[in-house]
Amino acid sequence: MGRIKSSTVRKAAQQLYNEIDEFNDSFENNKKLLKGVIKYKSTRNKLAGCIVGLAKKEKLKIV
């Protein structure tokens, strides 16, 4: 069960997910991709987790 993320984090995750094609449903992969973009570790982890959720939702829509 995950935490509720702020609207700022959700909006930023949505923008990043739409801009960068390499994101997928792997938290570790997303964290590595965000390392050069986001300076702070806690923010990077929140965004990576939110992007995992977006990727899983998109994967369910396609199938």
FIPALUM-96451 format. One record per residue (C-alpha): x, y, z; chain; residue number from 1; residue in one letter. Coordinates in nm, 2 decimals, padded with zeros to 4 digits, always signed. Each point is the difference from the previous one (the first is absolute). Last residue first. Layout:
BEGIN
<node><east>X</east><north>Y</north><up>Z</up><chain>A</chain><n>NUM</n><res>A</res></node>
...
//
This chain:
BEGIN
<node><east>-00.37</east><north>-00.52</north><up>-02.31</up><chain>A</chain><n>63</n><res>V</res></node>
<node><east>+00.08</east><north>+00.36</north><up>-00.09</up><chain>A</chain><n>62</n><res>I</res></node>
<node><east>-00.21</east><north>+00.14</north><up>+00.29</up><chain>A</chain><n>61</n><res>K</res></node>
<node><east>+00.17</east><north>-00.23</north><up>+00.25</up><chain>A</chain><n>60</n><res>L</res></node>
<node><east>+00.35</east><north>+00.11</north><up>-00.11</up><chain>A</chain><n>59</n><res>K</res></node>
<node><east>-00.10</east><north>+00.37</north><up>+00.03</up><chain>A</chain><n>58</n><res>E</res></node>
<node><east>-00.11</east><north>-00.06</north><up>+00.36</up><chain>A</chain><n>57</n><res>K</res></node>
<node><east>+00.33</east><north>-00.18</north><up>+00.08</up><chain>A</chain><n>56</n><res>K</res></node>
<node><east>+00.20</east><north>+00.28</north><up>-00.16</up><chain>A</chain><n>55</n><res>A</res></node>
<node><east>-00.19</east><north>+00.27</north><up>+00.20</up><chain>A</chain><n>54</n><res>L</res></node>
<node><east>+00.05</east><north>-00.19</north><up>+00.32</up><chain>A</chain><n>53</n><res>G</res></node>
<node><east>+00.37</east><north>-00.04</north><up>-00.06</up><chain>A</chain><n>52</n><res>V</res></node>
<node><east>+00.02</east><north>+00.37</north><up>-00.08</up><chain>A</chain><n>51</n><res>I</res></node>
<node><east>-00.14</east><north>+00.08</north><up>+00.35</up><chain>A</chain><n>50</n><res>C</res></node>
<node><east>+00.27</east><north>-00.22</north><up>+00.15</up><chain>A</chain><n>49</n><res>G</res></node>
<node><east>+00.28</east><north>+00.17</north><up>-00.20</up><chain>A</chain><n>48</n><res>A</res></node>
<node><east>-00.14</east><north>+00.34</north><up>+00.09</up><chain>A</chain><n>47</n><res>L</res></node>
<node><east>+00.00</east><north>-00.07</north><up>+00.37</up><chain>A</chain><n>46</n><res>K</res></node>
<node><east>+00.35</east><north>-00.15</north><up>-00.02</up><chain>A</chain><n>45</n><res>N</res></node>
<node><east>+00.14</east><north>+00.30</north><up>-00.18</up><chain>A</chain><n>44</n><res>R</res></node>
<node><east>-00.16</east><north>+00.24</north><up>+00.25</up><chain>A</chain><n>43</n><res>T</res></node>
<node><east>+00.16</east><north>-00.20</north><up>+00.29</up><chain>A</chain><n>42</n><res>S</res></node>
<node><east>+00.34</east><north>+00.00</north><up>-00.18</up><chain>A</chain><n>41</n><res>K</res></node>
<node><east>+00.02</east><north>+00.37</north><up>-00.08</up><chain>A</chain><n>40</n><res>Y</res></node>
<node><east>+00.17</east><north>+00.11</north><up>-00.32</up><chain>A</chain><n>39</n><res>K</res></node>
<node><east>-00.25</east><north>-00.11</north><up>-00.26</up><chain>A</chain><n>38</n><res>I</res></node>
<node><east>+00.09</east><north>-00.02</north><up>-00.37</up><chain>A</chain><n>37</n><res>V</res></node>
<node><east>+00.33</east><north>-00.20</north><up>-00.01</up><chain>A</chain><n>36</n><res>G</res></node>
<node><east>-00.13</east><north>-00.26</north><up>+00.26</up><chain>A</chain><n>35</n><res>K</res></node>
<node><east>-00.34</east><north>-00.02</north><up>-00.16</up><chain>A</chain><n>34</n><res>L</res></node>
<node><east>+00.10</east><north>-00.28</north><up>-00.24</up><chain>A</chain><n>33</n><res>L</res></node>
<node><east>+00.16</east><north>-00.19</north><up>+00.28</up><chain>A</chain><n>32</n><res>K</res></node>
<node><east>-00.31</east><north>+00.02</north><up>+00.21</up><chain>A</chain><n>31</n><res>K</res></node>
<node><east>-00.22</east><north>-00.11</north><up>-00.29</up><chain>A</chain><n>30</n><res>N</res></node>
<node><east>+00.21</east><north>-00.31</north><up>-00.04</up><chain>A</chain><n>29</n><res>N</res></node>
<node><east>-00.01</east><north>-00.08</north><up>+00.37</up><chain>A</chain><n>28</n><res>E</res></node>
<node><east>-00.38</east><north>+00.05</north><up>+00.01</up><chain>A</chain><n>27</n><res>F</res></node>
<node><east>-00.06</east><north>-00.23</north><up>-00.29</up><chain>A</chain><n>26</n><res>S</res></node>
<node><east>-00.34</east><north>+00.06</north><up>-00.17</up><chain>A</chain><n>25</n><res>D</res></node>
<node><east>+00.15</east><north>+00.18</north><up>-00.30</up><chain>A</chain><n>24</n><res>N</res></node>
<node><east>+00.16</east><north>+00.33</north><up>-00.08</up><chain>A</chain><n>23</n><res>F</res></node>
<node><east>+00.22</east><north>+00.01</north><up>-00.32</up><chain>A</chain><n>22</n><res>E</res></node>
<node><east>-00.24</east><north>+00.22</north><up>-00.20</up><chain>A</chain><n>21</n><res>D</res></node>
<node><east>+00.07</east><north>+00.33</north><up>+00.18</up><chain>A</chain><n>20</n><res>I</res></node>
<node><east>-00.24</east><north>+00.30</north><up>-00.06</up><chain>A</chain><n>19</n><res>E</res></node>
<node><east>-00.33</east><north>-00.16</north><up>+00.09</up><chain>A</chain><n>18</n><res>N</res></node>
<node><east>+00.13</east><north>-00.17</north><up>+00.32</up><chain>A</chain><n>17</n><res>Y</res></node>
<node><east>+00.18</east><north>+00.33</north><up>+00.10</up><chain>A</chain><n>16</n><res>L</res></node>
<node><east>-00.32</east><north>+00.20</north><up>-00.03</up><chain>A</chain><n>15</n><res>Q</res></node>
<node><east>-00.21</east><north>-00.26</north><up>+00.18</up><chain>A</chain><n>14</n><res>Q</res></node>
<node><east>+00.26</east><north>-00.03</north><up>+00.28</up><chain>A</chain><n>13</n><res>A</res></node>
<node><east>+00.00</east><north>+00.38</north><up>+00.04</up><chain>A</chain><n>12</n><res>A</res></node>
<node><east>-00.38</east><north>+00.01</north><up>+00.02</up><chain>A</chain><n>11</n><res>K</res></node>
<node><east>+00.00</east><north>-00.28</north><up>+00.26</up><chain>A</chain><n>10</n><res>R</res></node>
<node><east>+00.27</east><north>+00.16</north><up>+00.21</up><chain>A</chain><n>9</n><res>V</res></node>
<node><east>-00.17</east><north>+00.34</north><up>+00.00</up><chain>A</chain><n>8</n><res>T</res></node>
<node><east>-00.34</east><north>-00.17</north><up>+00.08</up><chain>A</chain><n>7</n><res>S</res></node>
<node><east>+00.15</east><north>-00.14</north><up>+00.32</up><chain>A</chain><n>6</n><res>S</res></node>
<node><east>+00.05</east><north>-00.38</north><up>+00.03</up><chain>A</chain><n>5</n><res>K</res></node>
<node><east>-00.21</east><north>-00.22</north><up>+00.21</up><chain>A</chain><n>4</n><res>I</res></node>
<node><east>+00.21</east><north>-00.27</north><up>+00.15</up><chain>A</chain><n>3</n><res>R</res></node>
<node><east>+00.02</east><north>-00.35</north><up>-00.13</up><chain>A</chain><n>2</n><res>G</res></node>
<node><east>-00.16</east><north>-00.33</north><up>+00.11</up><chain>A</chain><n>1</n><res>M</res></node>
//
